[in-house]
Amino acid sequence: MSRRFCALLLKWLGWKCVGGPVAVPKCIILGAPHTSVWDFLISVLFYRAVGGKASILVKKEFFIWPLGRLLKRLGGIPVDRSKGVSLVKQVVEAYNAHEHLHIAIAPEGTRKPTAQWKGGFYTIAKAAHIPVYLGFFDWGKKEVGVAEELPLSDNQQADIKRVRQWYKDRGVVGKYPTHFITGTDID
């Protein structure tokens, strides 16, 4: 899909792009709130419209014909999530194998309501020595974008709490608002 086509489609759908692609060659972009499969489509259209290419992690089982080919074209990276296989190791190896790789990760780890956000992005970023950026798709304002870098500390729980607070302070709304729990009082 061309940049122009993606930009026109987003505009037609009523979305506004905020910011552009991340300028560093390797990073993680957090995508929240992740309450619908539509979040993926909106984020892909946004990142392509602004000239970027982001990848996502997808269970290797989905990479069968004809879906596998489409997933790869959309930036899907197959990962083995079977017991005993390190997802972090697989992703770090992917970063090591590419000169340019932006991976979008939903910090909630699910589209369902969850009070417990995942720390996989933190572990991967620390292991691969790459920065984390805050991305969003706000269904309330119909804005999608990438904001500032999230400087990581040596305290995973504190960083996750800061991420949650960032989304809460901006009042971002998911397609299904009750599925996005930002409450920073939950540990």
PAKE-352592 format. One record per residue: residue number from 0; residue in one letter; x, y, z of N, C-alpha, C in turn. Coordinates in pm, whole numbers, plus 50000, padded with zeros to 5 digits. Each point is the difference from the previous one (the first is absolute). Layout:
N
<NUM "A" <X Y Z> <X Y Z> <X Y Z>>
...
% end
This chain:
187
<0 "M" <50085 49882 50000> <49915 50118 50000> <50089 50125 50000>>
<1 "S" <49968 50093 49916> <50080 50123 49991> <49967 50095 50115>>
<2 "R" <50094 50090 50025> <49981 50101 50105> <49873 50081 49973>>
<3 "R" <49986 50041 49877> <49887 50085 49963> <49867 49928 50021>>
<4 "F" <49993 49875 49955> <49878 49921 50018> <49966 49986 50148>>
<5 "C" <50100 49967 50082> <49977 49983 50144> <49952 50130 50065>>
<6 "A" <50062 50111 49961> <49959 50131 50054> <49857 50034 49960>>
<7 "L" <49966 49975 49875> <49863 50028 49954> <49898 49911 50070>>
<8 "L" <50035 49873 50017> <49908 49908 50066> <49978 50041 50146>>
<9 "L" <50106 50036 50069> <49985 50048 50139> <49911 50124 50006>>
<10 "K" <50025 50093 49910> <49920 50123 49998> <49854 49967 49973>>
<11 "W" <49976 49911 49904> <49864 49959 49967> <49930 49935 50121>>
<12 "L" <50079 49926 50080> <49945 49936 50120> <49986 50098 50117>>
<13 "G" <50047 50126 49980> <49984 50103 50102> <50115 50011 50098>>
<14 "W" <50115 49940 49969> <50115 50001 50090> <50099 50111 49967>>
<15 "K" <50064 50052 50105> <50104 50101 49986> <50133 49938 50043>>
<16 "C" <50103 50019 49918> <50134 49951 50033> <50072 50103 50086>>
<17 "V" <50063 49953 50109> <50074 50087 50090> <50145 49951 50002>>
<18 "G" <50089 50086 49954> <50141 49962 49998> <50035 49919 49877>>
<19 "G" <50121 49948 50000> <50048 49922 49887> <50068 49874 50048>>
<20 "P" <50075 49936 49910> <50068 49877 50041> <50114 50030 50096>>
<21 "V" <50036 49904 50079> <50110 50015 50093> <50129 50010 49919>>
<22 "A" <50089 50092 50039> <50120 50029 49922> <50116 49902 50024>>
<23 "V" <49995 49921 50105> <50109 49906 50025> <49978 49872 49921>>
<24 "P" <50107 49928 49966> <49983 49880 49916> <49933 49882 50070>>
<25 "K" <50015 49987 50131> <49940 49888 50072> <49930 50051 50124>>
<26 "C" <49878 49952 50022> <49926 50042 50119> <49878 49910 50019>>
<27 "I" <49941 50017 50117> <49868 49943 50029> <49904 50117 50007>>
<28 "I" <49884 49984 49938> <49894 50100 50009> <49884 49936 50073>>
<29 "L" <49967 50055 50116> <49885 49949 50074> <49872 50047 49930>>
<30 "G" <49906 49911 49984> <49873 50033 49937> <49887 49977 50098>>
<31 "A" <49939 50109 50042> <49890 49989 50096> <49901 50112 49974>>
<32 "P" <49877 49984 50036> <49940 49882 50060> <49967 49894 49894>>
<33 "H" <50031 49878 50032> <49975 49890 49906> <49873 49927 50046>>
<34 "T" <49887 50045 49946> <49871 49942 50040> <49928 49934 49884>>
<35 "S" <50057 50008 49880> <49932 49948 49882> <50102 49959 49895>>
<36 "V" <49961 49907 49914> <50085 49963 49887> <50018 50120 49907>>
<37 "W" <49905 50091 49999> <50008 50120 49916> <50120 50087 50036>>
<38 "D" <50048 49991 50124> <50118 50079 50041> <50119 49969 49910>>
<39 "F" <50014 49873 49965> <50109 49958 49913> <49991 50069 49865>>
<40 "L" <49882 49998 49940> <49982 50062 49869> <50028 50150 50005>>
<41 "I" <49947 50068 50100> <50020 50145 50013> <50148 50031 50018>>
<42 "S" <50069 49922 50082> <50142 50027 50024> <50085 49971 49877>>
<43 "V" <49968 49895 49925> <50074 49970 49876> <49979 50113 49899>>
<44 "L" <49876 50042 49983> <49971 50110 49907> <50075 50126 50041>>
<45 "F" <49999 50032 50130> <50070 50119 50048> <50149 49993 49970>>
<46 "Y" <50064 49892 50041> <50145 49995 49989> <50044 50001 49853>>
<47 "R" <49924 49936 49915> <50032 50004 49856> <49971 50140 49943>>
<48 "A" <49893 50064 50047> <49965 50134 49950> <50108 50103 50031>>
<49 "V" <50070 49983 50112> <50104 50096 50038> <50138 49955 49955>>
<50 "G" <50006 49891 49924> <50127 49958 49942> <50079 49898 50079>>
<51 "G" <49938 49937 50098> <50069 49899 50080> <49954 49860 49966>>
<52 "K" <50073 49904 50053> <49958 49860 49987> <50024 49934 50135>>
<53 "A" <49893 49958 50063> <50010 49934 50130> <49960 49855 49985>>
<54 "S" <50056 49919 50086> <49969 49858 50003> <49923 49966 50126>>
<55 "I" <49937 49883 49998> <49931 49949 50118> <50038 49854 50018>>
<56 "L" <49987 49953 50122> <50028 49860 50031> <49872 49920 49985>>
<57 "V" <50008 49890 49926> <49882 49918 49974> <50039 49854 50022>>
<58 "K" <49909 49925 50063> <50025 49857 50019> <50033 49934 49867>>
<59 "K" <50104 49918 50000> <50044 49936 49875> <49891 49915 49936>>
<60 "E" <49906 49952 50081> <49891 49917 49947> <49912 50074 49899>>
<61 "F" <50000 50133 50005> <49918 50078 49907> <50065 50014 49863>>
<62 "F" <50126 49963 49987> <50072 50019 49874> <49981 49881 49907>>
<63 "I" <49874 49974 49968> <49964 49897 49903> <49931 50068 49884>>
<64 "W" <49999 49934 49887> <49937 50058 49882> <49851 50015 50022>>
<65 "P" <49939 50108 49959> <50053 50119 49936> <50031 50111 50100>>
<66 "L" <49964 49981 50125> <50016 50103 50102> <50147 50036 50024>>
<67 "G" <50088 49902 49995> <50142 50023 50028> <50063 50105 49909>>
<68 "R" <49967 49991 49874> <50056 50097 49904> <49953 50142 50031>>
<69 "L" <49872 50014 50030> <49946 50131 50036> <50064 50053 50128>>
<70 "L" <50012 49914 50101> <50061 50042 50126> <50143 50049 49980>>
<71 "K" <50077 49931 49918> <50138 50043 49974> <50003 50135 49930>>
<72 "R" <49909 50021 49905> <49995 50129 49929> <49962 50113 50095>>
<73 "L" <49921 49968 50101> <49959 50102 50097> <50101 50017 50113>>
<74 "G" <50113 49928 49992> <50105 50016 50101> <49997 49897 50110>>
<75 "G" <49926 49893 49981> <49993 49895 50102> <50130 49924 50013>>
<76 "I" <50042 49977 50122> <50119 49920 50030> <49951 49876 50072>>
<77 "P" <50022 49881 49941> <49952 49878 50066> <50083 49967 50124>>
<78 "V" <49931 49971 50110> <50069 49962 50123> <49940 49869 50054>>
<79 "D" <50087 49921 50060> <49960 49873 50059> <49965 50026 50146>>
<80 "R" <49876 49978 50037> <49957 50024 50138> <49977 49871 50075>>
<81 "S" <50056 49890 49949> <49983 49873 50069> <50081 49996 50128>>
<82 "K" <49966 49909 50085> <50062 49988 50131> <50152 49978 49986>>
<83 "G" <50076 50073 50078> <50144 49984 50001> <50075 50084 49899>>
<84 "V" <49929 50075 49916> <50064 50084 49900> <49997 50144 50049>>
<85 "S" <50115 50066 49998> <50011 50137 50049> <49958 50101 49893>>
<86 "L" <49889 50067 50024> <49953 50103 49908> <50100 50115 49996>>
<87 "V" <50052 50037 50116> <50097 50110 50008> <50121 49968 49912>>
<88 "K" <50052 49878 50010> <50117 49961 49921> <49969 50009 49850>>
<89 "Q" <49882 49956 49959> <49962 50006 49859> <49996 50144 49949>>
<90 "V" <49945 50088 50081> <49986 50140 49957> <50136 50069 49999>>
<91 "V" <50083 49973 50099> <50136 50058 50001> <50077 49953 49878>>
<92 "E" <49985 49873 49963> <50065 49948 49879> <49949 50071 49875>>
<93 "A" <49870 50031 49997> <49944 50074 49886> <50062 50140 49992>>
<94 "Y" <50014 50066 50114> <50064 50132 49999> <50145 49990 49954>>
<95 "N" <50070 49897 50044> <50140 49982 49960> <50013 49971 49851>>
<96 "A" <49899 49939 49940> <50005 49961 49858> <49960 50113 49905>>
<97 "H" <49948 50110 50052> <49953 50110 49915> <50073 50130 50032>>
<98 "E" <50024 50079 49896> <50058 50133 50020> <49893 50100 50043>>
<99 "H" <49878 49976 49956> <49889 50090 50032> <49880 49913 50041>>
<100 "L" <49953 50018 50123> <49885 49921 50046> <49925 50074 50109>>
<101 "H" <49877 50035 49968> <49908 50060 50098> <49893 49895 50026>>
<102 "I" <49986 49959 50125> <49899 49901 50035> <49896 50067 50091>>
<103 "A" <49874 49986 49961> <49889 50052 50080> <49951 49890 50094>>
<104 "I" <49988 50036 50127> <49957 49905 50103> <49890 50065 50085>>
<105 "A" <49894 49923 50026> <49893 50047 50089> <50040 49967 50144>>
<106 "P" <50020 50100 50085> <50045 49973 50136> <49898 49922 50083>>
<107 "E" <49872 50007 49962> <49900 49924 50075> <50010 49850 49970>>
<108 "G" <50053 49965 49883> <50016 49860 49963> <49872 49931 49957>>
<109 "T" <49889 50070 49995> <49871 49943 49964> <49904 50111 49961>>
<110 "R" <49893 49963 49928> <49895 50098 49969> <49893 50002 50110>>
<111 "K" <50004 49903 50088> <49903 49991 50108> <50040 50095 50113>>
<112 "P" <49904 50037 50086> <50037 50084 50115> <50101 49926 50089>>
<113 "T" <50107 50069 50037> <50099 49939 50088> <50061 50105 50092>>
<114 "A" <50009 49966 50125> <50063 50089 50096> <50152 49980 50001>>
<115 "Q" <50045 49887 49950> <50143 49967 50003> <50061 50018 49862>>
<116 "W" <50078 50105 49982> <50067 50022 49873> <50127 49917 49994>>
<117 "K" <50039 49963 49879> <50116 49914 49979> <50129 50081 49998>>
<118 "G" <50108 49940 50044> <50130 50066 50001> <50094 49951 49892>>
<119 "G" <49946 49925 49903> <50085 49947 49894> <50073 50108 49921>>
<120 "F" <49934 50111 49974> <50064 50110 49926> <50124 50049 50074>>
<121 "Y" <49988 50008 50133> <50111 50047 50084> <50117 49902 49991>>
<122 "T" <49972 49872 50017> <50103 49897 49997> <50069 49996 49865>>
<123 "I" <49923 50008 49893> <50057 49999 49865> <50087 50124 49978>>
<124 "A" <49948 50117 50036> <50075 50124 49980> <50133 49999 50076>>
<125 "K" <49997 49952 50122> <50124 49993 50080> <50098 49901 49938>>
<126 "A" <49950 49883 49960> <50087 49897 49944> <50059 50039 49865>>
<127 "A" <49922 50070 49918> <50045 50039 49866> <50066 50139 49998>>
<128 "H" <49995 50069 50114> <50058 50135 50012> <49938 50097 49899>>
<129 "I" <49867 50004 50000> <49928 50087 49907> <49901 50087 50079>>
<130 "P" <49963 50114 49943> <49905 50088 50069> <49854 49956 49982>>
<131 "V" <49916 50053 50087> <49856 49975 49996> <49930 50134 49977>>
<132 "Y" <49904 50001 49908> <49922 50120 49972> <49853 49973 50030>>
<133 "L" <49929 50105 50035> <49859 49990 50036> <49913 50030 49879>>
<134 "G" <49930 49899 49954> <49906 50016 49889> <49858 49989 50051>>
<135 "F" <49906 50054 49924> <49861 49999 50045> <49906 50002 49881>>
<136 "F" <49882 49944 50022> <49887 50013 49908> <49881 50035 50087>>
<137 "D" <49964 50128 49998> <49895 50053 50086> <49869 50006 49922>>
<138 "W" <49911 49907 50033> <49872 49992 49930> <49906 50114 50039>>
<139 "G" <50025 50064 50114> <49917 50112 50041> <50026 50123 49915>>
<140 "K" <50127 50031 49978> <50039 50116 49920> <50026 49963 49854>>
<141 "K" <50003 49868 49973> <50035 49948 49866> <50138 50052 49959>>
<142 "E" <50095 49989 50093> <50139 50035 49974> <50088 49877 50019>>
<143 "V" <50098 49985 49912> <50094 49890 50007> <50139 50058 49981>>
<144 "G" <50096 49951 50081> <50134 50055 49986> <50102 49934 50090>>
<145 "V" <50120 50053 49990> <50111 49961 50086> <50048 50126 50070>>
<146 "A" <50009 49993 50131> <50044 50114 50079> <50146 49982 50040>>
<147 "E" <50033 50041 50119> <50140 50002 50042> <50055 49864 50040>>
<148 "E" <50131 49998 50014> <50069 49882 50048> <49973 49984 50150>>
<149 "L" <49992 49876 50043> <49984 49968 50141> <50138 49957 50052>>
<150 "P" <50068 50088 50073> <50129 49959 50055> <49977 49889 50104>>
<151 "L" <50068 49889 49983> <49983 49888 50092> <50095 50012 50119>>
<152 "S" <49948 49969 50116> <50081 49995 50121> <50041 49855 50021>>
<153 "D" <50049 49970 50117> <50032 49861 50033> <49888 49936 50082>>
<154 "N" <49882 50063 49999> <49887 49952 50076> <49882 49978 49905>>
<155 "Q" <49981 49875 49961> <49895 49966 49903> <49862 50044 50046>>
<156 "Q" <49964 49970 50123> <49866 50034 50049> <49977 50150 50001>>
<157 "A" <50103 50077 50038> <49987 50146 50000> <49982 50053 49857>>
<158 "D" <50071 49940 49905> <49987 50043 49861> <49862 49967 49944>>
<159 "I" <49948 49882 50032> <49865 49965 49956> <49899 50096 50061>>
<160 "K" <50019 50035 50124> <49910 50094 50066> <50005 50137 49931>>
<161 "R" <50121 50044 49959> <50013 50127 49927> <49930 49994 49865>>
<162 "V" <50010 49885 49931> <49933 49983 49871> <49849 50012 50020>>
<163 "R" <49947 49931 50098> <49857 50005 50027> <49955 50142 50032>>
<164 "Q" <50081 50069 50079> <49967 50138 50038> <50000 50091 49876>>
<165 "W" <50094 49977 49909> <50009 50081 49879> <49869 49991 49921>>
<166 "Y" <49952 49877 49979> <49875 49982 49927> <49881 50058 50077>>
<167 "K" <50001 49982 50130> <49891 50053 50083> <49996 50153 49994>>
<168 "D" <50118 50065 50012> <50007 50146 49998> <49951 50058 49867>>
<169 "R" <50021 49928 49891> <49957 50048 49869> <49855 49965 49970>>
<170 "G" <49940 49918 50084> <49859 49966 49983> <49970 49921 49875>>
<171 "V" <50096 49920 49954> <49975 49922 49878> <49888 49900 50025>>
<172 "V" <49922 49977 49895> <49883 49915 50009> <50012 49888 49897>>
<173 "G" <49973 49879 50043> <50001 49887 49909> <49870 49989 49924>>
<174 "K" <50000 49921 49894> <49876 49976 49926> <49894 49948 50095>>
<175 "Y" <50041 49913 50092> <49913 49952 50106> <50055 50054 50132>>
<176 "P" <49954 50118 50041> <50058 50071 50114> <50009 49919 50129>>
<177 "T" <49904 49914 50025> <50002 49923 50125> <50109 49892 49999>>
<178 "H" <50062 49975 49884> <50106 49899 49991> <50138 50057 50030>>
<179 "F" <50010 50132 50018> <50130 50065 50022> <50009 50049 50143>>
<180 "I" <50080 49930 50079> <50014 50033 50141> <50138 50063 50020>>
<181 "T" <50001 50130 50032> <50126 50070 50019> <50033 50022 50147>>
<182 "G" <49909 49965 50088> <50015 50028 50142> <50141 49974 50051>>
<183 "T" <50069 50106 50040> <50137 49987 50047> <50008 49956 50145>>
<184 "D" <49885 49986 50064> <50000 49953 50139> <50011 49848 50006>>
<185 "I" <49996 49935 49886> <50009 49853 49994> <50145 49962 49976>>
<186 "D" <50053 49910 50080> <50139 49957 49980> <50006 49860 49950>>
% end
